[in-house]
C-alpha cells in the first residue's frame, strides 16, 4: 500500500503505482485483462477503443495481451473512455480469469454473440469485486448444499418432491416466501443485477463453491422471483437424459414458490375456469405470476389441457403474456454485496476511494448514497 499525502494527480498516481510494481509482470498482465473485460462490458470492439484513445487496434490488442504496457498518459485516456477509475484499472485481479468463457449459463437464447460476451465480462467484473471485498473484510458467506441435494430427477413428480424437500430442509413450511432474494443471499448465493441489457432474464455460474446468479434490471416482482427459483433449480437438480431441462426448472420454480398443497388450498381440486380476480389475489399473496398459476393448475390436474389453452389465449388477447396486471411492482434488490462494502468502509477496513471503486461509483456519489456531506480528504490511500 502506498500513502500519498494531499490529493495526487492522475499522472503522479499512475507513475507511483508503476514504480511500486515495475518488477511485477503479473500487474501488467492484469491491466491488460482488466482493459479487455471492461471494454467488453461496454460493448466496445478493439477498433472502437483504439479510435477513442488514438492508437492502433494492434496496439490495444497488445495492451490486452500484456505484450505492451500503456504509458501513464494512455492509461488516463483508457480510464476516461472506459469510465473506470484509475485505481480500479490498476487493481490486482485475483480470481475471475479462472472462469472460462462459456461456463456461464443464460436463461435465454435470443442474445447475440456480442451481447453474450458483454454479459460474461460484466459477470466476471462484478464477481471479482464481490470476491475482493470478501477477501479484504475477511467475511464470506459460503453456500452449503442442502441435505439431499444436488439430486437426480427422472419425472415431474420427483421435481415436485424435490421442491417440497428443499422447503423442509430450509424450514420454510408451505406458506409464501416473503423475500426470496434475501433468503437466497442469506443461504450464501451471490446475487447481482446487470443493467443496460434487456434480452435475457438471468444467468448462473459456479466459481469454486460459490453459486452465482445475476439478473437483468427491471424484472417485475413476480418474474424476478420465478427467475431466481428457476436458476436455483439449475444449481440443485440433475435431470436425467431425455428430460427438457428448462421445463424441469420451470416446474421446480413453480413448485418451490407455491407447493402443491397450497395450490389445492387456494384453487380446489377441480375447476372448469379460474377467474381473473382469483388469479390477481393469489399472485399478490404468493408472488407468482397469473400465467404461472395457470400452469400450476394444469400441471396438478386442477384444470384440463383445453381450459389451460383457452385461458392462455385469453391472456394473449389481453396482452397479459407480455405484461400482467400487478407487474408494476418491482423486484427485491440484492443487498449483500453493497452491505459488505458499506460495512467495511464504516469499520475503517477500506478507504472511501476503495469503497467507491468496488461499487463502480464516483466518490461524490458514494458520499451522497452513504449520507455523508463531506470527508477529510487530506490523504488518499491507494490499495
N, C-alpha and C positions, 0 to 999 in steps of 0.2 A: 504494500500500500504506500502511496506517495501522497504526502500532505502538501498542499500548495497554499501559502498564505495569500490573502486577497484573492479576488476572482481572476483566474488566469485566462489569457486569450485562447482562442481555439488552437492557433498555431503553436503556442507555447505548450498547451496541454498535449497535443499530438506528439511534439518533439520530446517532451518529458517521458511520455509512455514508451515511445520508441527507444529512447536511450536506456530506460529501465529494463527493456525487454529485447535489446538488439541482438542478443545471442540466442533468443528463444525462437527457433524456427517454427514451432507449433503455433505461436501467436500469429505469425504472418499467414500461415495456412488458415487459421481461424478467421482472420479478417476477410480472406477471400471467400470462405464458406458463408460467412455472415452476409457479405455483399450479395452472393448468389441467392441465398434464402430470402433476403429482404426484397431483392429485385423481383423474384417470383411472386412474393406476397402482393406486390403492387401490379403484377401482370405486365411487367416490362420485359422486352426482349433484350438480348445483348446489344443489338444495334440501337435500341431506344436509349439505353443508359449511356452508351458510348457517345451518342449525339448530344445528350444533355450535358455531359461533362467535357465535351470537346476532345475526345480521344477516339482512337480507332476501336472497332469491336474486337479485333485480335488482342489489343492491349487489355481491354476489360476482361476478356477470356483468360488472359494470363494472370490478371489480378485474382480472379475467382479460383483459378487452379493453384495459386500460391507460387507461380513461376516468376512473378514480378510483384514488387511491393510498391504501392502508390505512395508518393511523397505527401507531406502534410497538406499542401495546397489542394492536391487532387482529392485527398481524403475528405477535406472540408466540403468540396463540391459534391462528392458522392453522398456525404451525410445530408446535405441540403436536398439533393434530388430524391434520396430515399426516405426523406422525412424521418430521419433516425438520429438521435443524439450521438455525438462522437463517442461518449462513454459506452453507449450500447454497441456501437460498431466495433469498439476495441475490447469488449468484454470477452474474456476467455470462454470458449464453448466447451461444455463439459460432457454433454450427453447425446443429444438427439441425432447427431450424424449417424448413430448406430441404428436408427430406424430406416431400413431400406425403402427406397421409393417403391410404391406398390403394396406396401404392408399396411395400408390404411384402407378400411372398407367403408364404402359410401352407401347410404340409403337413397340411391338414385342411379339412373343410367342415362340421364339427359344432359350431363355436363360435357363440355368439350375437353380435349386434352389439355389445352391451355388453362382452363378453369380448374381442372383436377390438379395440375401442377401448382397453381396458386394456392389452392386449399391445402395441399400437402405441405407446402412451405409455411403457411400460416400455422398449421398444426404443430410443426416442429419448433417454430419460433415460440409459440405460446407454451408448449410443454417444456421447452428449455428454461423459460423464465419461471415457470412453476417449480421445476426441479431445483433451480438456482436458489429461490427463496427458501425452499425446504432445507437445502444444504446450509445456507447462511444462518437460518434461525435454529437449526437443529430439531425442528418439529416436522414430523412426517406421519401422515395417516396412511397406513397400508391396508389395502383391500384384502380381507380374509374370505376365501371361498367358502360359501355356506356349506354346512354338512349335507352330504348327498349330491353335491354339485362339484364340477360340471357333470352332467348326466346325458346319456344317450336316450333319445326318444324315437319311437318307431310308429306312433299313432297319435292322433289328435287327443284321444283320451289321456294318453301319457303326458301330453303337453299341459292339459288342464290339471292333472295331478301334480306336475312339476310346479306350476304356478301356486297351487294350494300349499304344497310343501314348503316353498320358499317363504310364504306368509307365516307359516308355523315356525320355521327356523328363526325368522326375524321378529317373531312375536307381534305380528301386525293384526291378528284377528281377521275378520272378514269385512270390516267397515271401511269407508272411504279413507284413502291416504291423503292427508291434508296437503303436504308439500313434498312431492316426490323428489324434486331436485335436492332439497335439503336432506332428505332421507338417504339418498344415494351418496351425497357428499360425505355425510356422517359415516357411511359404511366404507369410505376410503376411495370411492371412484373420483377421478379427476374430470370435472365437467366444465366446459367453457363455451363461449359464444363466438362465432365468426360473423363479421359484418361485411356488407357490400356484395355478397353473392347470394342469389335467391333461387338458384336452380337445384338446390339439394336441401334436404331436411336435416340430415345428421351424418356423422361418421363415428366409427370407433376404431381404436387400435390398442395394441398391447405393447408396453415397454417394460421388460422385466416382469415384475409382479404388479405393475401399475396397469389398471384398466382406464382407458381414456375415452370420453365421449364429448364430441363437440357438435353443437347445433347451430344452425343459421339463426341470425337475429330476426325477430318479428313473428315467430310462431305464436299462434293463439295458445291460450292456457290448455285447452283440451288436446290440441295437436302436439304441443310440446310434451305433455305427459305420456301420450301414446308413443311418441318418438323415443322418449327415454326408456320406456318399458320395452319397446321393440329392440333397442340396442342392448339393453340388459339381457334380453333373451339370447342375443348373439354371444354374449360373454359366458352364459351358463348352460346352454343346450347344444347338443350334438345330434342333429337329425341324421337318421340312417340314410343310406343311398336310396334315391328314388323319391324322397320327400322334397317338396318345394320349400327351400329354406325361408324365403320371405313369408310364405303363408304360415309356416310354423311360428315365426316370430310375431306375426300379426295375431295369431291365436293366443300365444303366450301373453302378449301385451294386454289384450282384452281380458283374459282370464286373471291376470295379476291385478289389474286395476279394478275389475268387478268380478269376484268369484261367482261361480255358477249358483251358489245358494242365494246370493244377493240378487242375481238376475231373476230367479224364480220368485223371490220375495217381492220384488218390485213389479214384475210383469205378469206373474202367474204361470201356470203350467202350459196353457194352450191359448193362443189368440188368433183371431181372424184378421185383426187390424190393431195397430197401436197408434194412438192419437199423437199429433204433433205436440200438444200441451204436455202429455205424459213424458215425451222424449226431452222436452226442454227442462222439465223438473229433474229427471234423473241425470241429465247432462250436467246441470248445475251442482247437483248433490255429489256426484262421483268424479267429475272432471273427465268424463269420457264422451266423445262426440256423439251426436244423434245417429250419424251414419254407423259408427262403431257399435252402438246399442242395437241397431237393426241386425248387424252381423252376429252379435252375441245371441240375439233371439233366434236367428236362423240356425246358428251352429248348435244350439242346445235343443232344437226341435220345437221351440215355442211357436214359431210361425213357419208356414210352409215355404218351399222354394218359390212358388208362384207369388205368394204375398211379399216375400223379400224382393223379388224382381220388380213387382208393381210399385213398392214403396221407393225403391232406388230410382225408378223412372220419374216418380213424382218429385223426388228431391232434385233430380237433374233438371226437370222443367222449371223448378223454382230457383235454380242456380245454387242450390244448397250443396251440390257436390263440390263447389269451389269455396263457398263461404256460408256457414250456417248462422242462424240466429244465436247470439251469445259469443260469437268468435271475436268480438271486440275486446274481451277480457284477455289481457296479456299473460304470458307465461312467467314463471318464477325465475328470476336471475340467479345463477350460481354465485356463491359469495366466498367460498373457502379460500381461493387464491388471493383475492383482494384483501380479505380479512387478515390473512397471514402477513401480507406486505405492510398493512397499516399497523398491525400489532408489533412487527419487528421494528418499524420506524418509531413507534411510541416508546418502545423499550430501549431505544438507542443502539439497536443491533446493526441497523443500516442507516446511512445518511439520507437526507431529503433527496439529493440528486439520484441516489441509487433506487430509492422507492419510486420516484417518477420514471426512471429508466425501466424498471421492471413492469410498471403499469403502462408503459408506452405513452406517457403523458408529459407535456411541458411542465416544468417545475411550478410555474404560476398556476396552472390548472390543478396541480396536486394540492397547493396551498388552499385554493378555493374549496375543493372537494373535501379536504381534511379539516375545514372550518378554521383555517389559520389566515390571519391578515398579513402578518409579517414574520420574518425569522432572521436571526442574526446570521448574515452571510459573509462574515469576515474571513471565513476559511472554507475551503472546499476539499472534501475527502474524495480522492479518486481511487476506486477499488479496482 
